[in-house]
């Protein structure tokens, strides 16, 4: 059986592998395909597709994205799979997501400084270049500067919601994210529902609403799922006539122990899922 991974991050956002390195790793892992789904950016897609095409035994690179949204005060992420990542309308709207991050990041540097962390914009630029900057990047700098021992300490003490260095950012609704992906002729998928602190009824209501607005799938195969979660999300997808996708949410060394294609060792996403996403929507 052939396997794929439909949720992968590169150095274009908060992963540690470049897009080309991801292609090499996917080939090594014998994956048929992977989706490059960086946070709020498509900057790594051209490199990955071009490099894959240069290989004798290429892996299929599916152009994708992971958009950050908010629902009832909780983060909700929507994956866009097989998007037209050069669509002008899509790119114009995407800039609003990036501007929101940039505004938040300026405030984060100030609050980090106020709390004794000598981190500057120049340091961020030199260390991470043109990557889309997330809280994980600040955690890396905090570790490298000796302020904390690991990412867990950085987030639990300083960067998580409710902590002294957490800065919220303006986010669109999940429905807005679905509509943006549809504008790029992509396939909108709810990412990792296991991570959302919603009741079953609230999640059901959200999925019902989004399916009416064009949501096509649910990432029901995910490394942190229990067997009970798998069953729940497969059934949730079936109730709303949505297909199931799956992915590792691979970030390289940014998430130690989490492997491309296999997650924490038991994740396998069958390639037959590609039948749902390789055609562009109308």
BAFI-3210 file (N, C-alpha, C; in Angstrom, 3 decimals, decimal comma, padded with zeros to 6 digits):
// residues 282
n [1|2|3|4|5|6|7|8|9|10|11|12|13|14|15|16|17|18|19|20|21|22|23|24|25|26|27|28|29|30|31|32|33|34|35|36|37|38|39|40|41|42|43|44|45|46|47|48|49|50|51|52|53|54|55|56|57|58|59|60|61|62|63|64|65|66|67|68|69|70|71|72|73|74|75|76|77|78|79|80|81|82|83|84|85|86|87|88|89|90|91|92|93|94|95|96|97|98|99|100|101|102|103|104|105|106|107|108|109|110|111|112|113|114|115|116|117|118|119|120|121|122|123|124|125|126|127|128|129|130|131|132|133|134|135|136|137|138|139|140|141|142|143|144|145|146|147|148|149|150|151|152|153|154|155|156|157|158|159|160|161|162|163|164|165|166|167|168|169|170|171|172|173|174|175|176|177|178|179|180|181|182|183|184|185|186|187|188|189|190|191|192|193|194|195|196|197|198|199|200|201|202|203|204|205|206|207|208|209|210|211|212|213|214|215|216|217|218|219|220|221|222|223|224|225|226|227|228|229|230|231|232|233|234|235|236|237|238|239|240|241|242|243|244|245|246|247|248|249|250|251|252|253|254|255|256|257|258|259|260|261|262|263|264|265|266|267|268|269|270|271|272|273|274|275|276|277|278|279|280|281|282]
n.u [000,844|000,443|001,528|000,838|001,297|-000,454|-000,032|002,339|005,224|007,599|010,750|009,735|007,733|007,350|008,842|011,766|013,055|014,120|012,133|013,172|014,676|012,622|011,433|013,469|013,476|010,908|011,073|012,976|011,440|009,676|007,236|004,302|003,229|003,220|001,723|002,616|002,115|002,431|002,242|000,039|001,366|002,678|005,219|007,221|006,487|007,032|009,805|009,810|008,225|009,637|012,124|011,372|010,495|012,882|014,019|014,758|013,073|010,515|008,610|005,194|004,409|002,048|000,498|-000,166|-001,635|-001,842|-004,241|-004,814|-007,457|-010,247|-012,603|-015,173|-013,309|-011,264|-008,400|-008,659|-007,678|-007,485|-006,841|-005,683|-005,783|-004,131|-004,117|-004,463|-001,824|-000,801|-002,779|-004,053|-006,096|-006,353|-003,739|-003,699|-005,643|-004,469|-002,378|-003,480|-003,633|-000,923|-000,145|-001,491|-000,077|002,426|001,881|001,197|003,637|005,369|004,334|004,836|007,620|008,059|006,730|008,166|010,661|009,920|009,588|012,091|013,481|015,940|015,357|015,395|014,024|015,870|017,464|015,612|015,166|017,746|018,155|016,013|015,367|013,257|011,097|007,692|006,868|006,302|005,069|006,697|009,171|010,101|010,341|012,473|014,583|014,617|015,512|018,052|019,314|019,546|017,529|015,438|015,017|013,850|011,327|008,897|009,034|009,273|006,795|004,874|005,416|005,648|004,676|002,224|-001,396|-002,647|-000,279|002,578|003,884|002,251|000,625|-002,333|-003,621|-005,357|-007,745|-009,264|-012,535|-013,265|-014,957|-014,313|-011,720|-012,199|-013,569|-011,544|-009,700|-011,272|-011,417|-008,983|-009,277|-008,943|-009,029|-010,770|-010,029|-010,702|-008,257|-006,665|-008,885|-008,757|-007,241|-008,779|-010,526|-013,342|-016,740|-018,527|-020,920|-020,484|-018,361|-019,652|-021,625|-019,993|-018,715|-020,938|-021,838|-019,593|-019,445|-021,611|-020,643|-018,641|-016,599|-014,700|-013,403|-012,149|-009,421|-008,957|-007,152|-004,514|-001,537|-001,914|-004,334|-006,515|-007,715|-010,455|-010,861|-010,285|-012,453|-014,590|-014,102|-014,104|-016,760|-018,008|-017,220|-018,550|-021,235|-021,610|-021,109|-018,434|-015,040|-012,270|-009,048|-005,498|-002,542|000,848|001,612|004,199|007,158|009,863|012,851|011,619|009,484|010,228|010,622|008,395|007,546|007,890|005,276|004,764|004,192|004,112|004,865|002,843|001,170|-000,484|-001,325|-003,423|-002,803|-005,016|-006,659|-005,928|-007,547|-009,657|-008,669|-007,043|-008,169|-009,025|-011,339|-014,428]
n.v [-001,205|002,263|005,347|008,638|012,104|014,689|017,076|019,137|021,004|023,565|025,417|027,757|028,512|027,461|025,113|022,905|021,842|022,626|023,337|021,757|019,864|018,541|017,233|015,395|013,913|012,851|011,182|009,387|008,271|006,867|007,944|008,537|011,019|014,390|017,115|020,434|022,553|025,227|027,745|030,229|031,003|030,576|030,404|028,434|026,601|026,649|026,058|023,427|021,969|022,384|021,244|018,588|017,815|017,620|015,251|011,763|009,879|011,120|012,512|013,381|016,724|018,456|021,499|023,539|025,030|026,279|027,853|030,204|030,598|031,735|030,658|031,073|032,032|030,176|028,811|027,750|025,775|025,774|023,735|024,184|022,375|021,370|023,897|026,762|028,374|030,666|032,347|035,552|036,935|035,344|035,630|038,332|038,500|036,774|038,241|039,761|037,971|037,603|040,201|040,491|038,702|039,972|042,384|041,401|040,261|042,448|043,572|041,450|041,380|043,707|043,119|040,903|042,067|043,775|041,897|041,068|039,676|039,857|040,295|041,168|042,720|042,662|040,492|038,423|038,595|038,027|035,438|033,904|034,741|035,129|033,723|032,965|034,282|032,729|031,976|029,894|030,476|032,521|031,064|029,396|031,273|032,093|029,780|029,467|031,732|031,164|031,595|029,849|026,275|024,549|024,176|023,553|024,735|027,408|027,924|027,120|028,777|031,352|031,935|030,801|031,167|033,347|033,583|035,687|036,747|036,364|037,382|038,110|037,791|039,396|037,417|035,739|034,308|030,747|030,241|032,328|031,538|029,132|030,132|031,672|029,714|028,340|030,322|030,089|027,833|025,531|022,761|022,855|021,848|020,828|021,136|018,930|018,312|017,246|018,899|021,011|022,712|021,983|021,134|018,115|018,824|021,522|021,291|019,767|021,565|023,586|022,208|021,522|024,084|025,007|023,115|023,782|026,055|025,289|023,624|020,685|018,473|016,576|016,409|013,602|011,652|011,664|012,332|012,659|011,594|009,380|005,941|006,213|008,888|008,757|007,208|008,905|011,176|010,156|009,371|011,837|013,163|011,553|012,030|014,565|014,403|014,655|014,174|012,226|013,211|013,021|013,637|014,216|016,597|017,484|019,022|018,799|019,143|020,873|019,676|017,301|013,804|013,454|012,152|012,502|011,394|009,114|010,064|009,636|007,075|005,269|006,287|006,216|007,256|006,502|006,432|006,520|008,530|010,708|010,827|012,475|015,047|015,808|016,996|020,239|022,494|023,886]
n.w [000,000|-000,730|000,791|002,150|003,188|004,422|005,768|006,402|007,404|006,568|006,484|005,566|007,221|010,356|010,420|010,461|008,279|004,989|002,038|-000,121|001,278|002,571|000,423|-000,278|002,087|002,099|-000,117|000,843|002,833|001,365|000,535|-001,360|-001,848|-000,531|001,254|001,290|003,796|005,004|007,610|006,894|004,542|001,217|000,387|000,202|-001,715|-004,541|-004,599|-003,541|-005,416|-007,820|-007,201|-006,664|-009,182|-010,489|-009,809|-010,336|-009,282|-008,363|-005,644|-005,256|-004,827|-003,130|-003,406|-000,668|002,330|005,696|007,421|009,995|012,203|014,230|016,635|018,846|020,688|020,532|018,874|015,549|012,899|009,379|006,715|003,417|000,540|-002,437|-003,697|-005,876|-005,802|-006,837|-007,448|-007,976|-006,510|-004,238|-003,164|-002,549|-000,522|001,287|002,250|004,292|006,400|006,866|007,532|009,930|011,545|011,511|012,841|015,356|016,052|016,340|018,665|020,373|020,617|022,066|024,506|025,307|025,741|027,856|029,794|030,369|028,394|026,092|023,168|019,794|016,803|014,771|015,509|015,164|012,392|011,365|012,297|011,294|008,756|005,954|006,890|007,869|010,878|013,958|017,287|017,994|016,908|018,561|020,874|020,195|020,037|022,711|023,931|022,729|023,679|026,287|028,144|028,697|029,087|027,243|024,632|025,790|028,337|027,536|026,305|028,254|030,428|029,419|026,721|026,045|025,883|028,329|029,638|030,562|028,266|026,142|023,249|021,716|018,362|015,682|014,127|011,391|010,811|010,868|008,705|006,959|006,309|004,959|002,738|001,564|000,778|-001,061|-002,968|-004,126|-005,551|-004,080|-001,716|001,191|004,480|007,780|010,170|012,511|014,687|017,242|018,784|019,594|022,096|022,396|023,090|022,154|020,955|020,250|018,409|016,493|015,628|014,535|012,424|010,891|010,128|008,670|006,646|005,117|004,019|002,388|003,360|002,925|003,995|006,868|009,026|010,099|010,675|012,672|014,584|017,408|018,027|019,792|019,555|020,036|019,361|016,611|015,699|016,381|014,747|012,165|012,016|012,383|010,048|008,169|008,820|007,854|005,225|004,423|003,367|004,622|005,722|006,394|008,357|009,468|010,666|010,548|011,690|011,710|013,612|015,291|016,457|018,311|017,834|016,305|013,284|009,724|007,738|009,429|011,952|015,373|015,106|014,483|012,585|009,537|006,393|003,889|000,345|-001,279|-000,482|-001,916|-004,127|-003,545|-003,548|-005,676|-007,840|-008,977|-007,472|-008,739]
ca.u [000,000|001,187|001,137|001,031|001,242|-001,124|000,128|003,794|005,727|008,996|011,362|008,960|007,044|008,035|009,516|013,231|013,549|013,781|011,234|013,912|015,010|011,402|011,274|014,431|013,053|009,717|011,554|013,595|010,361|008,869|005,896|003,838|002,969|002,995|001,230|003,352|001,034|003,009|001,309|-000,280|002,279|002,944|006,548|008,106|005,901|007,766|011,066|009,541|007,735|010,730|013,139|010,797|010,450|014,244|014,468|014,377|011,962|009,954|007,405|004,270|004,260|000,728|000,557|-001,157|-001,462|-002,606|-004,703|-005,198|-008,728|-010,691|-014,024|-015,506|-012,107|-010,297|-007,758|-009,095|-006,852|-008,071|-005,881|-006,069|-005,027|-004,106|-004,546|-003,803|-001,097|-000,400|-004,000|-003,865|-007,086|-005,943|-002,523|-004,048|-006,315|-003,516|-001,539|-004,110|-003,201|000,477|-000,086|-001,941|001,070|003,479|001,452|001,330|005,044|005,936|003,908|005,482|008,994|008,000|006,364|009,307|011,640|009,390|009,706|013,493|014,072|016,587|015,142|015,109|013,577|017,069|017,841|014,634|015,419|019,007|018,060|014,970|015,200|011,929|010,063|006,549|007,282|005,296|005,564|007,756|010,456|010,544|010,764|013,815|015,538|014,693|016,369|019,419|019,881|019,698|016,464|014,656|015,726|013,235|010,107|007,821|009,170|009,004|005,359|004,061|005,677|005,669|004,109|000,851|-002,482|-002,708|001,079|002,941|004,365|001,302|-000,076|-003,286|-003,648|-006,650|-007,877|-010,527|-013,338|-013,033|-015,702|-013,492|-010,595|-012,751|-013,864|-010,275|-009,162|-012,111|-011,073|-007,770|-009,662|-008,399|-009,933|-010,659|-010,087|-010,471|-007,074|-006,544|-009,943|-008,419|-006,574|-009,698|-011,188|-014,770|-017,612|-018,948|-021,992|-019,909|-017,634|-020,672|-022,235|-019,001|-018,537|-022,169|-021,833|-018,532|-019,751|-022,541|-019,878|-017,670|-015,635|-014,781|-012,823|-011,693|-008,165|-009,347|-005,995|-003,586|-000,701|-002,341|-005,636|-006,704|-008,670|-011,777|-010,886|-010,389|-013,838|-015,451|-013,917|-014,592|-018,223|-018,360|-017,082|-019,602|-022,531|-021,709|-020,723|-017,083|-014,057|-011,262|-007,643|-004,613|-001,193|001,693|001,925|005,656|007,909|011,281|013,356|010,755|008,611|011,055|009,946|007,280|008,174|007,180|004,583|004,342|003,877|004,853|005,205|001,720|000,320|-000,371|-002,396|-003,425|-002,743|-006,322|-007,260|-005,605|-008,646|-010,555|-008,066|-006,177|-008,893|-009,344|-012,766|-014,913]
ca.v [000,000|003,520|006,274|010,065|012,961|015,892|018,194|019,204|022,373|023,792|026,633|028,932|028,954|027,084|023,828|022,997|021,365|023,446|022,608|020,727|018,795|017,766|016,347|014,302|013,074|012,123|010,098|008,409|007,619|006,149|008,510|008,820|012,455|015,140|018,478|021,465|023,366|026,173|028,678|031,531|031,356|029,599|030,769|027,293|025,630|026,608|025,331|022,002|021,394|022,415|020,266|017,250|017,539|017,371|013,943|010,630|009,180|012,224|012,437|014,446|017,807|019,067|022,859|023,726|026,099|026,145|029,180|030,333|031,278|031,709|030,369|031,081|032,273|029,102|028,692|026,696|025,837|025,213|023,396|024,285|021,373|021,512|025,263|027,552|029,253|031,896|033,094|036,927|037,269|034,594|036,214|039,633|038,242|036,123|039,268|040,211|037,017|037,883|041,483|040,242|038,106|040,977|043,313|040,692|040,027|043,703|043,685|040,396|041,779|044,689|042,496|040,074|042,993|044,235|040,802|040,732|038,890|040,811|039,819|042,297|042,370|042,356|039,117|037,539|038,620|037,352|034,013|033,165|035,221|035,525|032,804|033,496|034,150|032,254|031,931|028,881|031,108|033,212|030,026|028,971|032,296|032,049|028,640|029,743|032,787|030,633|032,023|028,666|025,043|023,906|024,827|023,342|025,781|028,703|028,090|026,974|029,876|032,700|032,192|030,311|032,059|033,546|033,787|037,111|037,211|036,006|038,475|037,597|038,524|039,371|036,265|035,624|033,170|029,562|030,384|033,179|030,726|028,217|030,911|032,065|028,519|028,094|031,322|029,588|026,553|024,474|021,918|023,224|020,723|021,195|020,480|018,381|018,662|016,767|019,962|022,086|022,499|022,135|020,004|017,417|019,604|022,719|020,858|019,347|022,782|024,256|021,430|021,671|025,421|025,120|022,267|024,549|027,133|024,733|022,688|019,414|017,335|016,649|015,705|012,627|010,807|012,639|011,613|012,745|010,954|008,048|005,187|006,803|010,101|008,338|006,797|010,087|012,094|009,481|009,432|013,237|013,427|010,838|012,681|015,808|014,099|015,157|013,101|012,188|013,317|012,769|014,153|014,134|017,921|017,398|020,273|018,504|019,193|021,727|018,769|016,099|012,516|013,413|011,830|012,659|010,198|008,147|010,695|009,052|005,694|004,430|007,041|005,867|007,882|005,809|007,298|006,606|009,811|011,697|010,910|013,564|016,389|016,131|017,832|021,580|022,752|024,904]
ca.w [000,000|-000,781|001,847|001,902|004,385|003,938|006,717|006,570|007,503|006,179|007,014|005,150|008,442|011,600|010,340|010,444|006,989|003,832|001,131|-000,852|002,227|002,785|-000,725|-000,100|003,217|001,666|-000,983|001,750|003,581|000,374|000,437|-002,709|-001,954|000,698|001,073|002,021|004,369|005,958|008,241|006,288|003,454|000,148|-000,108|-000,040|-002,637|-005,808|-004,400|-003,360|-006,669|-008,793|-006,827|-006,850|-010,617|-010,984|-009,354|-011,170|-008,627|-007,575|-004,841|-005,638|-003,856|-003,233|-002,859|000,382|003,306|006,941|007,812|011,401|012,408|015,628|016,826|020,278|021,465|020,358|017,570|014,640|011,702|008,177|005,675|002,013|-000,199|-003,889|-004,003|-006,920|-004,882|-007,522|-007,753|-007,478|-005,479|-003,054|-002,594|-001,961|000,747|002,186|002,871|005,532|007,419|007,170|008,232|011,306|012,249|011,668|013,891|016,630|016,362|016,853|020,064|021,162|020,924|023,148|025,775|025,690|026,322|029,138|030,756|030,596|027,313|025,175|021,801|018,916|015,458|013,993|015,842|014,523|010,949|011,063|012,629|010,576|007,394|005,480|007,373|008,598|012,274|014,904|018,668|018,080|016,611|019,778|021,814|019,781|020,477|024,181|024,263|022,285|024,519|027,636|029,057|029,048|028,731|026,088|024,151|026,760|029,349|026,902|026,086|029,471|031,359|028,844|025,395|025,889|026,272|029,770|030,153|030,509|026,963|025,082|022,585|020,725|017,101|015,013|013,243|010,675|011,223|010,034|007,449|006,092|005,834|003,950|001,532|000,952|000,113|-002,242|-003,983|-004,774|-006,157|-003,248|-000,932|002,609|005,413|009,172|010,710|013,875|015,644|018,579|019,536|019,951|023,388|022,158|023,381|020,938|020,330|019,632|017,224|015,517|015,081|013,696|011,196|010,106|009,541|007,677|005,491|004,290|003,375|001,451|003,940|002,212|004,694|008,258|009,270|011,117|010,946|013,244|015,549|018,800|018,203|020,355|018,733|020,230|018,542|015,213|015,449|016,465|013,622|010,964|012,042|012,191|008,616|007,443|009,058|007,090|003,839|004,223|003,297|005,680|005,355|007,523|008,236|010,664|011,206|010,700|011,804|011,880|014,986|016,105|017,211|018,441|017,898|015,351|012,011|008,465|007,254|010,444|013,232|016,491|014,805|014,063|011,660|008,122|005,625|002,596|-000,826|-001,951|-000,086|-002,948|-005,104|-003,158|-003,526|-006,801|-008,809|-008,502|-007,384|-009,677]
c.u [000,876|000,625|001,522|001,045|000,716|-001,059|001,599|004,248|007,212|009,536|010,667|008,051|007,845|008,592|011,025|013,842|013,186|012,809|011,946|014,294|013,795|011,171|012,207|013,977|011,821|010,092|012,167|012,545|009,407|007,424|005,550|003,662|002,972|002,491|002,064|002,343|001,582|001,957|001,209|000,683|002,396|004,382|007,445|007,663|006,681|009,056|010,817|009,114|008,853|011,776|012,612|010,788|011,821|014,745|014,009|013,176|011,219|008,760|006,490|004,168|002,917|000,796|-000,561|-000,816|-002,231|-002,946|-005,186|-006,473|-009,111|-012,194|-014,286|-014,251|-011,034|-009,684|-008,364|-008,282|-007,546|-006,957|-006,492|-005,187|-005,214|-004,633|-003,819|-003,062|-000,564|-001,606|-003,919|-004,841|-006,726|-004,741|-002,795|-004,701|-005,371|-002,645|-002,156|-003,759|-001,765|000,645|-000,497|-000,811|002,144|003,140|001,593|002,791|005,736|005,585|004,594|006,906|009,009|007,706|007,458|010,388|011,199|009,534|011,139|014,160|014,621|016,557|014,720|014,624|014,764|017,531|016,910|014,916|016,682|018,906|017,114|014,677|013,775|010,825|008,887|006,799|006,102|005,884|006,711|009,123|010,993|011,009|012,175|014,868|015,694|015,579|017,828|020,105|019,993|018,629|015,616|015,412|015,149|011,939|008,954|007,850|008,822|007,506|004,575|004,238|005,442|004,803|002,687|-000,167|-002,579|-001,356|001,537|003,387|003,444|000,617|-001,054|-003,146|-005,029|-006,698|-009,236|-011,317|-012,959|-013,771|-014,938|-012,333|-011,044|-012,984|-012,583|-009,671|-009,959|-011,785|-009,818|-008,006|-009,069|-009,478|-009,769|-010,912|-009,869|-009,283|-007,309|-007,655|-009,650|-007,797|-007,526|-010,456|-012,686|-015,522|-017,987|-020,015|-021,440|-019,157|-018,603|-021,284|-021,273|-018,829|-019,764|-022,187|-020,795|-018,809|-020,722|-021,823|-018,765|-016,588|-015,818|-014,296|-012,473|-010,414|-008,381|-008,230|-004,870|-002,815|-001,207|-003,707|-005,521|-007,604|-010,098|-011,931|-011,048|-011,832|-014,761|-015,336|-014,302|-016,116|-018,712|-018,283|-018,216|-020,955|-022,713|-021,211|-019,375|-016,129|-013,037|-009,888|-006,800|-003,230|-000,465|001,838|003,430|006,290|009,410|011,688|012,511|009,741|009,342|010,209|008,808|007,845|007,268|006,534|004,034|004,041|004,751|005,065|004,077|000,768|000,576|-001,586|-002,404|-003,511|-004,084|-007,057|-007,009|-006,724|-009,560|-009,986|-007,257|-006,871|-009,162|-010,848|-013,153|-015,022]
c.v [001,250|004,493|007,706|010,797|014,314|017,068|018,275|020,663|022,446|025,048|027,901|029,414|028,453|025,664|024,009|022,469|022,374|022,661|021,500|019,559|017,933|016,789|015,146|013,345|012,252|010,958|008,989|007,608|006,843|006,642|008,753|010,322|013,074|016,530|019,415|022,502|024,318|027,161|029,983|031,953|030,211|029,712|029,576|026,366|025,523|025,804|023,830|021,344|021,320|021,360|018,843|016,859|017,205|015,974|012,841|009,882|010,178|011,817|013,569|015,463|018,480|020,463|023,081|024,883|025,730|027,550|029,168|031,151|031,160|031,499|030,241|031,202|031,217|029,161|027,526|026,857|025,130|024,973|023,659|023,345|021,545|022,873|025,814|028,663|030,518|032,750|034,501|037,321|036,609|035,250|037,569|039,445|037,605|037,137|039,784|039,272|037,342|039,202|041,334|039,644|039,158|041,971|042,674|040,547|041,288|043,896|042,643|040,774|042,778|044,021|041,530|040,924|043,459|043,177|040,280|039,898|039,846|040,273|041,008|041,806|041,993|040,926|038,119|037,440|037,844|035,844|033,260|033,689|035,629|034,578|033,570|033,223|033,773|032,304|030,929|029,474|031,858|032,210|029,551|029,985|032,293|030,905|028,964|030,814|032,372|031,035|030,852|027,435|024,371|024,628|024,684|024,420|027,147|028,938|028,069|028,139|031,255|032,915|031,692|031,361|032,134|033,765|035,219|037,619|036,818|037,255|037,866|038,370|038,413|038,209|036,296|034,460|031,950|029,636|031,258|032,378|029,749|028,958|031,322|030,890|028,196|029,090|030,931|028,205|025,366|023,734|022,237|022,021|021,249|020,412|020,027|018,785|018,213|017,868|021,049|021,740|022,781|020,910|019,326|018,214|020,835|022,363|020,450|020,571|023,496|023,521|021,553|023,023|025,532|024,265|022,968|025,650|026,614|023,858|021,329|018,229|017,629|015,832|014,742|011,649|011,740|011,980|011,608|012,106|009,650|007,265|005,734|008,069|009,754|008,014|008,005|010,953|011,460|009,563|010,852|013,591|012,776|011,527|013,919|015,652|014,726|013,976|013,265|012,397|013,008|013,323|014,131|015,461|018,013|018,778|020,028|018,560|020,082|020,912|017,430|014,830|012,361|013,277|012,127|011,329|009,288|008,761|010,156|007,553|004,857|005,131|006,584|006,417|007,266|006,768|007,432|007,901|010,881|011,858|012,092|014,944|016,757|016,871|019,194|021,769|023,831|026,247]
c.w [000,000|000,248|001,496|003,240|003,931|004,909|007,113|006,544|007,151|006,850|006,513|006,269|009,633|011,596|010,278|009,153|005,906|002,942|000,350|000,052|002,535|001,639|-000,592|001,007|002,854|000,748|-000,130|002,507|002,662|000,325|-001,030|-002,914|-000,571|000,339|001,925|002,491|005,426|006,454|007,452|005,182|002,455|-000,347|-000,421|-001,149|-003,944|-005,676|-004,316|-004,666|-007,701|-008,485|-007,033|-008,316|-011,182|-010,635|-010,309|-010,603|-007,745|-006,737|-005,309|-004,512|-004,116|-002,632|-001,850|001,301|004,561|007,423|009,255|011,514|013,883|015,687|018,323|021,147|021,343|018,960|016,806|013,363|010,543|007,162|004,309|001,213|-001,702|-004,328|-005,232|-006,188|-005,542|-007,900|-007,159|-006,372|-004,154|-002,381|-001,951|-000,600|001,766|002,911|004,169|006,686|007,851|007,911|009,689|012,135|012,514|012,772|015,267|017,016|016,874|018,318|020,937|021,538|022,083|024,482|026,239|026,345|027,705|030,231|030,882|029,525|026,256|023,753|020,947|017,555|014,577|014,250|015,161|013,029|010,588|011,289|011,707|009,166|007,080|005,923|007,960|010,081|013,162|016,312|018,817|017,783|017,832|020,822|021,485|020,237|021,993|024,648|023,931|023,120|025,985|028,627|029,547|028,569|027,493|025,713|025,133|027,828|028,756|026,759|027,393|030,438|030,743|027,598|025,186|026,315|027,794|030,415|029,874|029,144|025,813|024,546|021,578|019,424|016,485|014,042|012,565|011,243|010,386|008,704|006,464|005,489|004,751|002,636|000,813|000,188|-001,147|-003,350|-004,739|-005,376|-005,404|-002,483|000,554|003,522|006,826|009,710|012,154|014,871|017,070|019,435|020,026|021,231|023,255|022,670|022,064|020,202|019,613|018,363|016,120|014,832|014,143|012,373|010,299|009,396|008,433|006,450|004,554|003,514|002,477|002,043|003,279|003,021|006,138|008,381|010,438|011,455|011,384|014,386|016,986|019,056|018,974|019,403|018,857|019,395|017,071|014,861|015,416|015,223|012,291|010,886|011,821|010,705|007,835|007,613|008,197|005,650|003,487|004,083|004,421|005,065|006,587|007,280|009,554|011,379|011,482|010,696|011,898|013,335|015,887|016,901|017,325|018,545|016,922|013,946|010,821|008,080|008,315|011,805|014,339|016,319|014,237|013,099|010,229|007,395|004,232|001,418|-001,534|-001,588|-001,153|-003,971|-004,803|-003,391|-004,758|-007,944|-008,191|-008,473|-008,401|-008,992]
res [x|x|x|x|x|x|x|x|x|x|x|x|x|x|x|x|x|x|x|x|x|x|x|x|x|x|x|x|x|x|x|x|x|x|x|x|x|x|x|x|x|x|x|x|x|x|x|x|x|x|x|x|x|x|x|x|x|x|x|x|x|x|x|x|x|x|x|x|x|x|x|x|x|x|x|x|x|x|x|x|x|x|x|x|x|x|x|x|x|x|x|x|x|x|x|x|x|x|x|x|x|x|x|x|x|x|x|x|x|x|x|x|x|x|x|x|x|x|x|x|x|x|x|x|x|x|x|x|x|x|x|x|x|x|x|x|x|x|x|x|x|x|x|x|x|x|x|x|x|x|x|x|x|x|x|x|x|x|x|x|x|x|x|x|x|x|x|x|x|x|x|x|x|x|x|x|x|x|x|x|x|x|x|x|x|x|x|x|x|x|x|x|x|x|x|x|x|x|x|x|x|x|x|x|x|x|x|x|x|x|x|x|x|x|x|x|x|x|x|x|x|x|x|x|x|x|x|x|x|x|x|x|x|x|x|x|x|x|x|x|x|x|x|x|x|x|x|x|x|x|x|x|x|x|x|x|x|x|x|x|x|x|x|x|x|x|x|x|x|x|x|x|x|x|x|x|x|x|x|x|x|x]
***
